[in-house]
Amino acid sequence: MDFTPTEAQLDLGRLTGEVCGKLVTADRLRELDTADERFDQQLWNSLAETGVLAAALPEAVGGSDLGSLEQTAILRELGKHLAAVPYLWSIALGAGALARFGSAAQQELATRAGAGSVILTVALAEERNWEPAAPTTTAVETEDGWRLTGAKTTVPFANRAERILVPATVSGITAVFLVDPAAATVTAQQVVDRSPEFAVELTDTPAELVGTVDSGVEILDWILTRAWLGLSALQLGTLERALELVADYAREREQFGKAVGSFQAVAQRLADAYIDVQGLRLAVTQAAWLLSEDLPAAEAVHTAKFWAADAGHRVAHTVVHVHGGVGIDRDHIAHNYFTAAKHNEFALGAGTDHLRALGALLAG
């Protein structure tokens, strides 16, 4: 594989970083921490106006026909700045899936999402169901169309979504549907970093099939693969910036007349964190490259997923521990990076789950 970034990756990463750098300040993050909803409308509008949102989508829906490497570059920068926007859910997953598998009308929805005029999201998690590829939500076809019954949890930005992509089981076969959240019961949930996530109750709820029932497994696999890679890329950006912050602090903070970074125990913690971040960077790059080349990427994505969750836990706690008392101060920027890393860790799942999935893949 080729680890050299493409010109489009560099340009999109630089542009995303510049937009976020101007708008996502420490003061802005504190405002969002106390806002009714942690959503940065100004940043979302700017990302749309500068073309970042649509850039990696297919040309058929108004994009530049870029791919996984470029989307990973965008997500990495959003993670670095703790950007409170639904790029992963609305663009990489929602619009991306509709552009690839949807009808002409559904592709029009993807075009509007790429322009930032509507938000899409996906409902992948269910309570007490640890296998997202086998949803307990069910779908039935009636004379009036499809109807869904079930419950989804931690659905990002469901309150703002024009449509939600919902996997459901049809006579034992997984298919993917579009649901209008206005036709469902949407209830706010509290998560560790106050991201806007919601429980969605479906009771004989009208739905629109994406693709065909027979193609449902392929569509859901496409969504899940990019969801895991996208979360891993967000985590990479978050951990990279968190490591920069704690390294700067360790150089500046003094105890007993010496910088705390010169103490052997602190230096070892920071060295371990550096290795963790480098490992995650390589894993994410490999997975994104394989996807961009249309090569088998399942093992690489699961490897990145494992590194993002497992290393994310260690690095997040290192950031807090080295900062000492200020590390647990909710007004300090270190707290924001800690809670963001923990949110990504929880969303990706436990390390043992990743190892089990990797074992199954390697066993064939």
N, C-alpha and C positions, 0 to 999 in steps of 0.2 A: 504494500500500500504506500501511498504518497502522503507524507505528513505536511507537505508544503501548502500553506493556505492559498486558496484561489484569490484572484484580484477582487472578485465580487464579495468573498468573505471579508477581506480586509476593509473594503469600502463600506459594506453594510455594518460591520462591527464598529468602525470609526464613526459613521453617521449616527448609529443608535447611541453610542457612548456620548457623542456631542449633545444630542437632544436631551438625553437623561441628565447629563452633567449640568446643563443649564437649568433644568426644571426640578430635579430631585435633589434638593439640598437637605441638610440635617434638619433645618427648621421645617421644611415641607414634610419630612417623615414624621416629625413630632405632631404636626397638624393632622396628618392622616391617622396617627395613633389614637387621637381623641375624636375623630370625625364619626358621624353616624355610620358611615360605610367607607371601608378602605378601598377607594377607587379614585384614581387620579385622572379625571376627565380631561384636564388641560394637556397632560402628557399623551393620553390616547389620541386626542385631536392632532397634536403635533406629529406623532408617529404616522398618522394617516396622511397629513399634509405633505410630509417629506417623502412619502412613498415607501416607508419602511414596512408598513402592514402588508401591502400587496406584493412586495418585491419577490418573495420566494414562491408565490402562487403561479399556476400555469397561465400562459398568455390568454387562454380561452376565457378566463375570469378576470382579466385586467392586470395580471401579474407580469413578471419578467422571466418566468419559466426557470427560476433557479431551484435549488433543492435542499436536501437535508444539511449539507455543510453550511450553507448560507443561513438557514433557519437556526442552526446551532450557534452561529456567531451572534445572531440577534438575541437569542435567549440568554446566552452567556453574559452579554452586556446588561440585559434587563435584570439578571440575577445579581450582577455586581452592584447595581444601583437600587436594589430592592423595589423595582418598579411595580406599582400597584395597578397593573393593567392585565387584561386577559389574552395576551398574544398567543400563548400556547393553546388555550382552549378554543378561542374564537377563530384564529387564523390557521395555525399549524395543524390542528385537529379538525375543527368544524368545517371551515371553508375548504381546507385541503381534501377532506373526505368527500364533500359534496362536489368539488371540482372533478374528482377522479371517478366517483361512482354514481353521482346524482343525475337526475333528469335535467332537461333544459331549464325548467322552472327552479329546480334546486340549485343549479349552477348560477342562476341569476342571484339567488340568495348569497351564494359564495362571493359573487362580484360585489354586492353591497357590503358584505363583511370586510372585504379587502379595502374598500373605500372608507371604512370606519363608521358607516351610517347605521349598521346594525351589529349586534353582538350575538355570536353563537356559543354554545357550550356543549359539553358531553357529560353523560351520567354513567360512570363506569363502576362505581362502588355500591355495594349492598351490605346491610348489616349482617354479620355472622356468615358472610359468604366470601371466602378467601380465594375464589376462582372466578375472576371477572369474565373469563371466556365462556362460562356456563351460568348465565344470569337466571335467577329465580323469577324475575319479572316475566309475565306471559303475555302473548299477543294472540288475538282471535280475529279472524276475518268475518265480517258480517255483511249484510246487504248494504249497510251504510258506510262501509269501509272498515279499516283496522281499528281495534280497540285494545288498549294496554291496561294491565292490572299488576301492581307491584309497588315497591318502594325503593328509591335510590337515596344514597346519603352522600354528604360532602360534595355536592354538585356546584362547581365554581360559577359565580355570577349568574345563577339561575334567575335571580330577580330582575336582571337587566336583559336577559336573553330573548331574542326574537323567536328562536327555536332551540330545542335541546335534542341532541342525538342520543337515543336511548336504545341500548341492546336489550332484546327480549327473546324468549324462547317460543317458537311456533312448532307445536307437536314434536318437541325434542330437538328441533333445529334452531340454531341461533340466527337471528336477523337483526337489522338495525333500522330504527324508525326515527322520524322527526316528530316532536311533540311541541305544541304551543304551551308554554308554562302557564298561560292564563287559564287553560283548561285543566290544570293540575293544582294540587295543594302544595304550595311552596313555603317552607318554614325555615327561618334563619337558624344557623347553628354557630356555636362558638368554637373556634379553633385557636391553636397556640399563638399565631401571629396576627390574629384578627382579620385574616383574609375573608372576603365575602363568600361563604359556602352555605349550602342549603340542603335540607331534606326535601325530597320531591315525592309526594304520594300520588299514585296513579290508580284511579278506580274507574274502569270502563272508559278510559280516556281516549278520545279520537287521536289517531296517529297516521302518519304518511310513511309508506315503505321507502327506504333508500335502496336503490338497486333492485335485486330480487331476493327471495328467501334463500335460494340456493347459493347466492353470492354473499350471504350474511357473515359466514365464518371468515371469509377472506377480508371483508370490510372491517370487521371487528379486530382481526389480527393486525390489519394496517393501522387502525387507530391506536390499539394498545402499544404496538411497537414504537410508534412515534410519541405517544404519551410518556412512556418510560424514558426514551431518549431525551425528550424535551425537559422533563423534570430533572434528569441527570445534568443536562446542560445548564439549567437554572441554578442547580446546586453548585456546579463548578464555578460559575461566576460569583455566587455568594461566598463560597469558601476562599476563592482567590482574593477577593477584597477584604474579607475578614482576616486572612493571614497577613495582608499588607498592614492593616490597622494594628494588629497585635505586635507585629515586628517593629513598627514605628514606636509603639508604646514601650516595648522592652528596651529599645535604644535610648529613650528619653527619660524613663522613670528610674530614679536612683534610690537605692537603699544602702546604708552603711558606706556612702560615698562612691558607690559603683552602680553602673547601669544594671538593672535586674536581668537583662539579657546576657550578661557576662557570667551569671551563676550557672553552674553546670546543669542543674536540674531543669532550669528554665530553657537553656539552650537545647537540651535534649528534647523537651516537649515541642519546641518550635521546629527542630529538625525533623521530628516524626510527622508533624503537621505538613511540612514542606513536601515530604515524600508522599504523603497521602494525596495532596493536591496534584502533584505531578502524575501519580498513578491514575487519578480520576481524569485528568486532562487527556492522557494517552488513550484511556478506555473510551471516552466520549468521542474523540477524534476518529478512532478506528471504527466504531459503530456507525458514525455519521458517514464516513467514507464508503463503507460497505453498502449502506442504503443508497447513497448517491450513485453508486455503480450498479445498482440492481443485483447485488450479490447476496447470498445467504447471510443474514445479519443477526439472527436470533441469539446465538451464543454471545456475540459481541455486545448486543444491547443488554442482555441479562448481566454480563460482566460489569458494564458501566452502571447499571442499576444497583448492583451489589456495592460497588465502590462508593457511589453517591450516598447511599444510606449508611454504610458501615464507617467509611472515612468521615462522612459528614458529622456523625455522632462524636467522633474523637476530636475533630478540629473545632467544632462548636464549643465543646467543653474546655479545650485548651485556651480558646479566646477568652472565656470567662475567667478561668483559673489564673491566667497570667495577668489579666487586668486587676485581679484582686477584688476589693470592695466595689469599685466603680463598675465592675463587670456585671453586677446584678442590679445596678441602678437603672430603672426603667427610662430615665431621661438621657442615658448615655447611648451613643451610637452602637456600642458593642452589644447592647441588649437587643437591638433590632436585628443584627446579623445572627445572633444566637437563636432567636425565635424563628427567623426565616429558615435557617438551616434545620432546626428541629421539625418545622412544618414539612419541609421537603423529605426529611428522613421518614416521618410518619406516613406521608403519602406514598412513598416508594415501598414501604414495608420492611419487615425485619430481615436482617441478614440471613437468618436460617431459611427463610422462604426463598430467597434468591439462590442459595446454595442448592436447595431441593430442586428448584426449577432448572438450574444449570446441570445438575446431575441427570435429570430426566432427558434434557436435550443431548447430552453427551452419550447417554445410553441408547439413543436412537428412538 
